[in-house]
Amino acid sequence: MRRMSRGFTLIELMVVITIAGVMLGIGVPSFKSFIAGQRVKTAAGDFSTAAIYARSEAIKRNAEVGLVAAAGGWKDGWSVKAGAVTLSQQAAFPALTMTSAVAEVVYLGSGRLKEQVLASSLQVAADGASSARCVSFELSGLPKSRLGNC
């Protein structure tokens, strides 16, 4: 009797590796776009979270608390400050473009924004990608993030 061998032949293994390589080659460009979109979403979410934190601290302390851009702008990070005390800091987002007309968002002790910031918004976009998010502020001072340009 002849015994059947188990396993793969070298030709079968080479065919599977070739098919996997072709599938990977097709999927990589769309995956890069997905990653860029997620980076934009993360940056916008982090900015919104920092604004909510600054608002909460302003109400808790009944004092002005600011969300201040780093020296190079919002893409280089920001910090939440109550006077001279830094409450939190955010690291830079090097592959993103973050633009706004203001370099500081200040909350009053009531939780409302100072007047000059109400009309402002923050545009977050990935370099070389089509996805963008807009973070704007409601009259109450709460930030809202939406897909698209400001």
For each residue, the residues with C-beta under 8 A, 3 or more apart:
1:
2:
3:
4:
5:
6:
7:
8: 12 13
9: 12 13
10: 13 14
11: 14 15
12: 8 9 15 16
13: 8 9 10 16 17
14: 10 11 17 18
15: 11 12 18 19
16: 12 13 19 20
17: 13 14 20 21
18: 14 15 21 22
19: 15 16 22 23
20: 16 17 23 24
21: 17 18 24 25
22: 18 19 25 26
23: 19 20 26 27
24: 20 21 27 28
25: 21 22 28
26: 22 23 29
27: 23 24 30 31
28: 24 25 31 32
29: 26 32 33
30: 27 33 34
31: 27 28 34 35
32: 28 29 35 36
33: 29 30 36 37 129 130 131
34: 30 31 37 38
35: 31 32 38 39
36: 32 33 39 40 95 126 128 129 131
37: 33 34 40 41 126 129 131
38: 34 35 41 42
39: 35 36 42 43 93 95 96 126
40: 36 37 43 44 96 124 125 126 129 131 132 133
41: 37 38 44 45 133
42: 38 39 45 46
43: 39 40 46 47 93 96 98 124 133
44: 40 41 47 48 122 124 133 135 145
45: 41 42 48 49 145
46: 42 43 49 50 90
47: 43 44 50 51 74 78 90 98 122 124 135 143 145
48: 44 45 51 52 135 143 144 145
49: 45 46 52 53
50: 46 47 53 54 67 78 80 88 90
51: 47 48 54 55 67 105 135 137 142 143
52: 48 49 55 56 142 143
53: 49 50 56 57 80 87 88
54: 50 51 57 58 65 66 67 80 87 105 107
55: 51 52 58 59 65 107 111 141 142
56: 52 53 59 60
57: 53 54 60 61 65 80 82 87 107
58: 54 55 61 62 63 64 65 82 107 108 109 110 111
59: 55 56 62 107 109 110 111
60: 56 57
61: 57 58 65 82 109
62: 58 59 109
63: 58 82 83 109
64: 58 82 83 106 107 108 109
65: 54 55 57 58 61 80 81 82 87 106 107
66: 54 80 81 82 104 105 106 107
67: 50 51 54 78 79 80 104 105 106 107
68: 78 79 80 81 103 104
69: 73 74 76 77 78 100 103 104
70: 73 74 76 77 78 79 92
71: 76
72: 75 76 92
73: 69 70 76 98 99 103
74: 47 69 70 77 78 98 99 100 103 122
75: 72 92 93 94 96 97 98
76: 69 70 71 72 73 92
77: 69 70 74 89 90 91 92 93
78: 47 50 67 68 69 70 74 89 90
79: 67 68 70 86 87 88 89 90
80: 50 53 54 57 65 66 67 68 86 87 88 89
81: 65 66 68 84 85 86 87
82: 57 58 61 63 64 65 66 85 87
83: 63 64
84: 81
85: 81 82
86: 79 80 81 89
87: 53 54 57 65 79 80 81 82
88: 50 53 79 80
89: 77 78 79 80 86
90: 46 47 50 77 78 79
91: 77
92: 70 72 75 76 77
93: 39 43 75 77 96 98
94: 75
95: 36 39 126 127
96: 39 40 43 75 93 124 125 126 127
97: 75 123 124 125 126 127
98: 43 47 73 74 75 93 122 123 124 125
99: 73 74 122 123
100: 69 74 103 120 121 122 123
101: 120
102: 105 116 117 120
103: 68 69 73 74 100
104: 66 67 68 69
105: 51 54 66 67 102 113 117 120 137
106: 64 65 66 67 113 114 117
107: 54 55 57 58 59 64 65 66 67 111 112 113 114 141
108: 58 64 111 112 113 114
109: 58 59 61 62 63 64
110: 58 59
111: 55 58 59 107 108 140 141
112: 107 108 139 140 141
113: 105 106 107 108 117 118 137 141
114: 106 107 108 117
115: 118
116: 102 119 120
117: 102 105 106 113 114 120 137
118: 113 115 137 139
119: 116
120: 100 101 102 105 116 117 136 137
121: 100 134 135 136 137 150
122: 44 47 74 98 99 100 134 135 136 150
123: 97 98 99 100 132 133 134 149 150
124: 40 43 44 47 96 97 98 132 133 134 135
125: 40 96 97 98 129 131 132 133
126: 36 37 39 40 95 96 97 129 131 132
127: 95 96 97
128: 36
129: 33 36 37 40 125 126
130: 33
131: 33 36 37 40 125 126 147
132: 40 123 124 125 126 147 148 149
133: 40 41 43 44 123 124 125 145 146 147 148
134: 121 122 123 124 145 146 147 148 149 150
135: 44 47 48 51 121 122 124 143 144 145
136: 120 121 122 143 144 146 150
137: 51 105 113 117 118 120 121 141 142 143 144
138: 141 142 143 144
139: 112 118
140: 111 112
141: 55 107 111 112 113 137 138
142: 51 52 55 137 138
143: 47 48 51 52 135 136 137 138
144: 48 135 136 137 138
145: 44 45 47 48 133 134 135
146: 133 134 136
147: 131 132 133 134
148: 132 133 134
149: 123 132 134
150: 121 122 123 134 136
